[in-house]
Amino acid sequence: MELPRAYGLLLHPTSLPGPFGIGVLGPEARVFLRLLQEAGGRYWQVLPLGPTGYGDSPYQSFSAFAGNPYLIDLRPLAEAGYLRLSDPGFPQGRVDYGRLYAWKWPALREGFRGFRERAPKGEREDFQAFWEREAWWLRDYALFMALKAHHGGLPWNQWPLPLRLREEKALKEAEAVLAEEVAFHAWTQWLFFRQWGTLRREAEALGLQVVGDMPIFVAEDSAEVWAHPEGFHLDGEGRPTVVAGVPPDYFSETGQRWGNPLYRWEVLEKEGFSFWIDRLRKALELFHLVRIDHFRGFEAYWEIPASCPTAVEGRWVKAPGERLFKRIQEVFGKVPILAEDLGVITPEVEALRDRFELPGMKVLQFAFDGGRENPFLPHNYPEHGRVVVYTGTHDNDTTLGWYRTATPHERAFLERYLSEWGIGFRGEGEVPWALMRLGMASVARLAIYPVQDVLALGSEARMNYPGRPSGNWAWRLRPGELTPEHGERLLRMAEATGRA
């Protein structure tokens, strides 16, 4: 896949500013898009957009297809007279997910009641058309969420056995008893996709494209695992027998035990990889480019016995990645996929990536802990430039936070290397901009930077600590924090490096 020489910014919608406790798909998002466009950027990268639960991780979603109701802007519902909306008094700068849960779900339910009572015919027909068009995934998701609420939020594999096993009689009874709740969750999806579609079209009108993010695995407590257990390694009670993760690495001495159930790839392949085809088709409705997290899992994945508390005990198991991507090409042609190829990467993983001409990733924070042969140093990037360079990702510290904890060797190497590229900096606050300048000057076709680095923020603005079960995904922009002056500086940098 060929990418233009361009740059973009990474900002998850939850991190947008605003008065309602979390970023939403409303005017604040449009302000950000206009600033990005005026700054010469062409790409907006987001994290996965699915509904989140315990731990609030966008990589552990209740559905592989649904959108996150937290991102719904309630102001249009208030303007339509479906609910009364006042400032809930949330603090700025961080998401308080506990308070958000207690406030937003009741507000959405009030909006749904108002919609049912007062919506014009056209709105009702549009919702019904969405329900019918998306029923292939929405029916399972809406019933799953309704049952989850009915059972006090318990995971599906702790529900009564007839529901766990999806016995037809039990499902029909649940659909009848919980019809209103099922309709409510379907309605939230209609709202989400309606608002996201509007935002995507506005981005396109500005000449921008959206880079989405797709986790390779799905969550154990998800509608897809409940509805299609035959595609996963589960026992008779619906619990995983083996789970996903990665072995000890840069991020963790005990590895990362993600806990996602692993695919029965032989079952998925027998079905023509239809699950993956459906996932990509839905993702391409949302995004222009799709970053697939943990790409190396398509060549081989780390299989951890479910009984093990960490990822230390595990083994590599081969996956049918080449056959999967051949099937994807048959359906979509050269699909716009970015490969997250970080971590333990082997020649086999690189061959799979290059066989299908997928761009990989380079993270500048990883570049200075060794010598000049480090593959993350820009002079080692492939001549074709089919890579996306980042200062850091959502799993890294901010660049300023990284620099503050860097070793003397890393600091000295960084300063020496930057000087070779004609890049200097005064004080640690300029380090993020120096690294952004380095990435923009490189041959990488695309450069993407977290907004935290544009603002030169420290570790207090970090998005995620891998392996930490709570307290992540909470950072938000404060109103007015990202300014036109930041945009002007980015534009000058983009123009100087041929990316504007």
Legacy VTK file of the C-alpha trace (Angstrom):
# vtk DataFile Version 3.0
C-alpha trace
ASCII
DATASET POLYDATA
POINTS 500 float
0.000 0.000 0.000
1.345 3.392 -0.991
1.051 6.272 1.437
1.557 9.956 0.627
4.329 11.861 2.299
2.300 13.424 5.071
1.838 13.722 8.797
-0.964 13.455 11.334
-1.819 13.564 15.019
-2.882 10.841 17.436
-5.751 11.885 19.706
-8.382 9.452 20.917
-11.876 11.024 20.956
-12.172 10.425 24.704
-9.298 12.919 25.091
-11.116 15.784 23.412
-12.032 18.696 25.708
-15.592 19.538 26.681
-18.002 19.833 29.598
-19.408 16.304 29.769
-16.665 14.293 31.464
-15.270 12.734 28.293
-14.594 13.773 24.717
-17.565 13.298 22.377
-18.292 13.356 18.651
-19.379 16.978 18.670
-18.137 20.517 18.044
-14.887 20.028 19.979
-13.929 17.280 17.512
-14.662 19.598 14.610
-12.471 22.315 16.116
-9.627 19.791 16.379
-10.076 18.689 12.757
-9.956 22.265 11.510
-6.807 22.965 13.522
-5.184 19.822 12.115
-6.093 20.800 8.570
-4.832 24.363 9.010
-1.595 22.929 10.438
-0.962 21.040 7.202
-1.826 17.629 8.657
-3.662 14.996 6.681
-4.346 12.190 9.179
-6.201 11.864 12.463
-5.363 8.661 14.308
-7.659 7.243 16.990
-7.637 4.185 19.241
-10.331 1.469 18.963
-13.827 2.948 19.175
-15.688 0.009 20.727
-17.697 0.078 23.971
-15.478 -0.330 27.008
-16.070 -1.988 30.361
-13.989 -2.839 33.416
-10.572 -1.196 33.161
-11.856 1.206 30.468
-9.446 -0.147 27.853
-10.447 0.408 24.223
-8.552 -2.826 23.499
-11.006 -4.829 25.656
-14.375 -4.048 24.118
-17.813 -5.604 24.554
-18.018 -5.879 20.758
-15.797 -6.071 17.698
-18.378 -4.085 15.711
-20.180 -1.669 18.050
-19.261 1.925 18.884
-18.697 3.386 22.334
-21.865 5.087 23.692
-19.670 7.271 25.924
-18.637 9.124 22.751
-22.200 10.141 21.848
-22.763 13.889 21.983
-25.966 14.456 23.990
-26.446 18.067 22.898
-28.373 17.197 19.690
-30.752 15.082 21.797
-31.337 18.009 24.129
-31.901 20.351 21.183
-34.485 17.917 19.811
-36.294 17.965 23.145
-35.561 14.342 24.049
-33.807 15.124 27.346
-32.900 17.972 29.672
-29.176 18.595 29.706
-27.239 20.670 32.209
-23.544 20.950 32.992
-22.782 17.904 35.182
-19.762 19.615 36.733
-17.122 17.121 35.650
-13.484 18.145 36.141
-11.428 19.074 33.092
-8.254 17.301 32.068
-9.125 13.698 32.997
-11.948 11.192 32.568
-13.513 9.968 35.804
-15.017 6.757 34.421
-16.880 5.931 37.643
-18.733 9.248 37.672
-19.205 9.092 33.918
-20.889 5.678 34.136
-23.268 6.923 36.824
-24.230 10.009 34.800
-24.144 9.161 31.108
-26.132 5.927 31.015
-29.145 7.480 32.797
-28.879 10.498 30.466
-28.894 8.216 27.427
-31.898 6.319 28.784
-33.748 9.597 29.276
-32.889 10.511 25.698
-34.207 7.184 24.464
-37.517 7.671 26.272
-37.817 11.111 24.744
-37.014 9.727 21.307
-39.669 7.041 21.646
-42.254 9.617 22.693
-41.447 12.563 20.422
-39.201 11.624 17.490
-40.575 12.536 14.042
-41.431 9.789 11.602
-38.272 10.246 9.555
-36.037 9.703 12.582
-37.925 6.577 13.568
-37.670 5.196 10.049
-33.950 5.937 9.929
-33.415 4.060 13.207
-35.477 1.120 11.968
-33.522 0.989 8.711
-30.255 0.959 10.680
-31.551 -1.861 12.905
-32.468 -3.962 9.866
-29.286 -3.194 7.939
-26.954 -3.943 10.846
-28.895 -6.837 12.383
-26.163 -9.318 11.380
-24.110 -8.062 14.362
-26.437 -5.651 16.161
-28.998 -8.222 17.247
-26.375 -10.199 19.173
-24.775 -7.074 20.619
-28.008 -5.428 21.796
-29.240 -8.631 23.428
-25.826 -9.220 24.980
-25.821 -5.763 26.557
-29.416 -6.124 27.726
-28.641 -9.461 29.366
-25.497 -8.015 30.885
-27.495 -5.215 32.509
-30.170 -7.704 33.629
-27.490 -9.812 35.361
-25.846 -6.926 37.179
-22.954 -6.523 34.751
-21.677 -10.089 35.137
-19.628 -11.543 32.266
-21.649 -13.765 29.970
-19.903 -16.953 31.116
-21.391 -16.371 34.578
-24.986 -16.128 33.343
-27.440 -19.043 33.746
-26.367 -22.025 31.665
-29.226 -21.870 29.090
-28.169 -18.310 28.200
-24.493 -19.176 28.190
-25.215 -21.993 25.749
-27.609 -19.794 23.727
-30.469 -22.255 23.891
-33.158 -21.071 21.505
-35.965 -21.032 24.065
-33.897 -19.019 26.552
-32.912 -16.461 23.892
-36.497 -15.953 22.716
-37.707 -15.470 26.275
-34.920 -12.959 26.931
-35.690 -11.017 23.750
-39.350 -10.774 24.789
-38.748 -9.801 28.421
-35.902 -7.374 27.622
-37.298 -5.936 24.382
-37.150 -2.325 25.616
-33.569 -2.696 26.844
-32.532 -4.388 23.581
-34.046 -1.513 21.605
-32.215 1.001 23.805
-28.790 -0.501 23.099
-29.554 -0.686 19.374
-30.559 2.996 19.491
-27.255 4.007 21.099
-25.497 2.356 18.172
-27.638 4.233 15.681
-26.640 7.466 17.400
-22.969 6.577 17.514
-22.685 5.596 13.859
-24.753 8.584 12.785
-22.505 11.033 14.636
-19.289 9.289 13.600
-20.420 9.224 9.959
-21.034 12.981 10.075
-17.602 13.565 11.602
-15.878 11.362 9.033
-17.545 13.241 6.173
-16.462 16.556 7.696
-12.903 15.252 7.922
-13.032 14.254 4.263
-14.345 17.701 3.302
-11.226 19.146 4.969
-8.953 16.782 3.038
-8.271 14.648 6.113
-8.275 10.890 6.555
-8.889 8.895 9.726
-6.529 6.155 10.896
-8.426 3.630 13.001
-7.181 0.905 15.289
-8.297 -2.720 15.407
-7.187 -5.088 18.174
-6.156 -8.446 16.740
-8.048 -10.261 19.511
-11.516 -9.733 20.963
-12.434 -9.581 24.635
-13.571 -12.656 26.544
-16.636 -10.755 27.741
-17.869 -9.722 24.307
-20.902 -10.311 22.158
-18.826 -12.138 19.543
-17.335 -14.709 21.931
-20.789 -15.293 23.444
-22.491 -15.586 20.047
-19.767 -17.628 18.300
-17.948 -19.693 20.949
-16.963 -22.305 18.386
-14.395 -19.858 17.004
-12.461 -19.629 20.282
-10.581 -21.907 22.662
-13.184 -22.214 25.420
-14.178 -24.970 27.826
-17.715 -26.260 28.339
-18.459 -23.415 30.765
-17.474 -20.742 28.230
-14.166 -19.917 29.901
-10.923 -19.634 27.910
-8.510 -22.545 28.119
-5.639 -20.483 26.691
-5.314 -16.704 26.475
-3.391 -14.083 24.546
-0.465 -11.916 25.597
3.194 -11.324 24.914
6.313 -12.683 26.621
8.571 -10.514 28.806
9.717 -7.475 26.825
10.573 -3.771 26.979
7.313 -2.986 28.761
7.187 -5.740 31.409
9.540 -8.249 33.003
6.694 -10.762 33.352
5.244 -10.074 29.913
1.683 -8.996 29.345
-1.202 -11.378 30.038
-4.040 -9.767 28.110
-6.512 -12.537 28.847
-8.263 -12.514 25.461
-9.440 -15.936 24.302
-7.435 -17.239 21.361
-8.960 -18.077 18.003
-9.570 -21.549 16.727
-7.965 -20.568 13.469
-8.900 -23.842 11.787
-12.583 -23.006 12.367
-12.221 -19.459 11.051
-10.338 -20.679 7.984
-12.984 -23.299 7.215
-15.519 -20.446 7.109
-13.388 -18.494 4.630
-12.187 -16.145 7.384
-15.638 -14.514 7.234
-15.248 -13.101 10.760
-12.173 -11.134 9.681
-13.751 -10.080 6.405
-16.733 -8.715 8.331
-14.469 -6.915 10.821
-12.458 -5.225 8.093
-15.532 -4.267 6.107
-17.019 -2.575 9.163
-13.683 -0.925 10.021
-13.407 0.509 6.518
-16.830 2.107 6.954
-15.363 3.993 9.911
-11.764 4.638 8.850
-9.650 5.302 5.782
-6.666 3.372 7.151
-6.793 0.537 9.680
-3.934 -0.087 12.075
-4.076 -3.700 13.275
-2.645 -4.018 16.741
-0.183 -6.883 17.406
0.337 -7.768 13.743
2.975 -10.318 14.689
0.116 -12.505 16.021
-0.878 -13.300 12.440
2.424 -15.134 11.964
2.665 -16.638 15.460
1.015 -15.742 18.757
1.980 -16.219 22.409
-0.326 -18.843 23.912
-0.621 -18.701 27.718
-2.440 -21.376 29.734
-5.467 -19.664 31.262
-4.440 -20.916 34.702
-1.162 -18.931 34.620
-1.258 -15.529 36.363
1.453 -13.956 34.181
2.683 -14.282 30.603
6.007 -15.860 31.543
4.750 -19.386 30.892
3.646 -19.644 27.303
4.624 -20.769 23.831
4.629 -19.463 20.289
1.961 -21.015 18.072
1.847 -20.547 14.309
-1.080 -18.668 12.747
-2.354 -18.802 9.130
-1.500 -15.192 8.407
-0.526 -15.606 4.766
-3.729 -17.459 3.910
-5.781 -14.872 5.807
-4.265 -11.915 3.980
-4.600 -13.649 0.627
-8.299 -13.966 1.362
-8.456 -10.317 2.412
-6.836 -9.288 -0.875
-9.321 -11.415 -2.824
-12.183 -9.502 -1.211
-10.805 -5.968 -0.864
-7.807 -5.743 -3.166
-4.908 -3.815 -1.608
-6.610 -3.028 1.647
-5.318 0.034 3.564
-3.842 -1.710 6.610
-1.019 -0.490 8.841
0.851 -3.280 10.637
1.713 -2.698 14.294
4.947 -4.683 14.084
6.523 -3.796 17.437
7.748 -6.249 20.054
9.359 -9.622 19.307
9.606 -9.427 15.522
11.125 -12.268 13.518
12.152 -12.498 9.845
8.935 -14.497 9.293
6.826 -11.594 10.590
8.709 -9.130 8.404
8.234 -11.403 5.392
4.477 -11.565 6.007
4.277 -7.791 6.301
6.349 -7.201 3.180
4.628 -9.941 1.171
1.455 -7.841 1.295
3.262 -4.459 1.160
1.903 -3.311 4.505
3.523 -0.305 6.194
5.116 -1.046 9.555
5.829 1.201 12.539
8.909 2.964 13.868
8.942 4.473 17.371
11.637 7.057 17.994
11.674 6.521 21.748
13.084 3.042 21.053
15.923 4.345 18.873
18.607 5.503 21.310
19.251 2.678 23.770
21.893 0.918 21.639
24.120 1.739 18.719
23.761 3.019 15.179
22.380 -0.298 13.921
19.144 0.207 15.872
16.288 -0.257 13.334
14.269 2.578 14.888
16.927 5.159 13.948
15.779 7.033 10.829
18.936 6.368 8.806
18.037 2.645 8.969
14.505 3.021 7.569
13.939 1.221 4.257
14.481 3.347 1.168
10.896 2.806 0.003
9.771 4.592 3.159
6.820 2.259 3.677
6.762 2.889 7.407
4.876 5.156 9.816
7.108 6.945 12.308
5.901 7.912 15.788
7.609 9.666 18.658
5.668 7.272 20.917
2.332 5.481 21.022
-0.476 5.175 23.570
1.577 2.474 25.339
4.645 4.692 25.719
5.363 7.483 28.111
5.105 10.933 26.602
8.337 11.943 24.913
9.121 14.460 27.633
8.395 11.800 30.278
10.638 9.368 28.413
13.481 11.891 28.198
13.283 12.677 31.904
13.889 9.017 32.745
16.335 8.274 29.908
19.799 6.981 30.712
22.851 9.215 30.268
23.773 7.092 27.208
20.361 7.663 25.622
20.505 11.409 26.242
24.018 11.759 24.853
23.242 9.584 21.817
20.037 11.532 21.158
21.810 14.897 21.236
24.625 13.648 19.008
22.263 12.026 16.515
20.006 15.077 16.286
23.013 17.301 15.603
23.903 15.077 12.638
20.473 15.938 11.200
20.946 19.621 11.927
18.427 19.569 14.771
19.176 21.260 18.052
17.118 21.906 21.154
17.306 24.085 24.235
16.004 22.500 27.382
14.025 19.352 27.926
10.758 21.021 26.914
12.024 21.148 23.324
12.888 17.432 23.118
9.423 16.372 21.860
9.602 18.912 19.049
13.154 17.857 18.167
12.022 14.248 17.824
8.982 15.290 15.788
11.294 17.238 13.486
13.523 14.167 13.153
10.595 11.951 12.221
9.279 14.457 9.706
12.705 14.738 8.072
12.985 10.951 7.678
12.030 8.909 4.605
8.992 7.492 6.429
5.964 8.141 4.267
3.798 9.015 7.212
4.646 10.636 10.561
2.084 10.571 13.389
2.533 12.171 16.780
0.507 12.071 20.001
-0.984 15.451 20.825
0.691 15.178 24.246
4.040 15.579 22.469
2.840 18.619 20.541
2.042 20.114 23.949
5.365 18.876 25.421
3.574 17.291 28.378
5.202 15.011 30.924
4.283 11.613 32.329
1.116 13.009 33.913
-0.367 12.949 30.384
0.528 9.332 29.618
-2.408 7.392 28.173
-1.612 3.810 29.204
0.767 1.823 31.371
0.841 -1.720 29.899
0.141 -4.276 32.573
-1.449 -1.790 34.965
-5.097 -2.847 35.451
-6.623 0.543 36.258
-6.014 4.277 36.071
-5.346 4.303 32.321
-7.044 5.931 29.302
-8.039 9.015 31.310
-5.971 11.917 29.926
-7.891 14.738 28.249
-7.106 18.027 26.604
-8.155 21.083 28.568
-10.200 23.727 26.745
-7.913 25.964 24.703
-4.797 23.934 25.499
-4.068 23.059 21.849
-3.717 26.423 20.168
-3.373 27.879 16.652
0.230 28.667 17.602
0.905 24.943 17.960
-0.688 24.474 14.550
1.466 27.178 12.978
4.620 25.531 14.301
3.525 22.150 12.977
2.760 23.709 9.588
6.217 25.258 9.331
7.781 21.907 10.189
5.594 20.056 7.675
6.363 22.563 4.917
10.102 22.320 5.579
10.017 18.522 5.251
7.642 18.189 2.306
4.669 16.919 4.346
2.238 19.866 4.249
LINES 1 501
500 0 1 2 3 4 5 6 7 8 9 10 11 12 13 14 15 16 17 18 19 20 21 22 23 24 25 26 27 28 29 30 31 32 33 34 35 36 37 38 39 40 41 42 43 44 45 46 47 48 49 50 51 52 53 54 55 56 57 58 59 60 61 62 63 64 65 66 67 68 69 70 71 72 73 74 75 76 77 78 79 80 81 82 83 84 85 86 87 88 89 90 91 92 93 94 95 96 97 98 99 100 101 102 103 104 105 106 107 108 109 110 111 112 113 114 115 116 117 118 119 120 121 122 123 124 125 126 127 128 129 130 131 132 133 134 135 136 137 138 139 140 141 142 143 144 145 146 147 148 149 150 151 152 153 154 155 156 157 158 159 160 161 162 163 164 165 166 167 168 169 170 171 172 173 174 175 176 177 178 179 180 181 182 183 184 185 186 187 188 189 190 191 192 193 194 195 196 197 198 199 200 201 202 203 204 205 206 207 208 209 210 211 212 213 214 215 216 217 218 219 220 221 222 223 224 225 226 227 228 229 230 231 232 233 234 235 236 237 238 239 240 241 242 243 244 245 246 247 248 249 250 251 252 253 254 255 256 257 258 259 260 261 262 263 264 265 266 267 268 269 270 271 272 273 274 275 276 277 278 279 280 281 282 283 284 285 286 287 288 289 290 291 292 293 294 295 296 297 298 299 300 301 302 303 304 305 306 307 308 309 310 311 312 313 314 315 316 317 318 319 320 321 322 323 324 325 326 327 328 329 330 331 332 333 334 335 336 337 338 339 340 341 342 343 344 345 346 347 348 349 350 351 352 353 354 355 356 357 358 359 360 361 362 363 364 365 366 367 368 369 370 371 372 373 374 375 376 377 378 379 380 381 382 383 384 385 386 387 388 389 390 391 392 393 394 395 396 397 398 399 400 401 402 403 404 405 406 407 408 409 410 411 412 413 414 415 416 417 418 419 420 421 422 423 424 425 426 427 428 429 430 431 432 433 434 435 436 437 438 439 440 441 442 443 444 445 446 447 448 449 450 451 452 453 454 455 456 457 458 459 460 461 462 463 464 465 466 467 468 469 470 471 472 473 474 475 476 477 478 479 480 481 482 483 484 485 486 487 488 489 490 491 492 493 494 495 496 497 498 499
